[in-house]
Amino acid sequence: MAKKKELRLRKISLEMFLDALDELYAMGVEYVDIVGTLGEEQDTIGLMYCREYMNKEFLEEFDKDTDEFIQEQMIKKDIKLSDDDLNQLT
């Protein structure tokens, strides 16, 4: 039987971690993937999720917010999508 390896992230701020989880939960996220990076003085932690991790009742609002966010970012950066770019999205 193979030994399980322990991954330990050090000195993660509980206040920031709990605030992030609380905000995601309020958005309808029910599951997250946790990713971390080891640092010299303090490690960092990231939370990732996808549509499949969300409560179905929140998906319509999430899609609307995501579309608005993408449009805002494109306007800020003056990004123009080509026909090839659009075809790759489908």
Residue pairs with C-beta under 8 A, 6 or more apart in sequence:
7 36
9 36
9 38
9 43
9 44
9 45
10 38
10 42
10 43
11 41
11 42
11 43
12 42
12 43
12 45
17 45
20 47
21 32
21 47
24 32
24 47
24 49
27 54
27 58
27 62
28 54
28 55
28 57
28 58
28 59
28 61
28 62
29 49
29 53
29 54
29 55
30 53
30 54
30 55
31 49
31 53
32 47
32 48
32 49
32 53
33 47
33 48
33 49
34 45
34 46
34 47
34 48
35 45
35 46
35 47
35 48
36 43
36 44
36 45
36 46
37 43
37 44
37 46
51 59
51 62
54 62
73 79
74 81
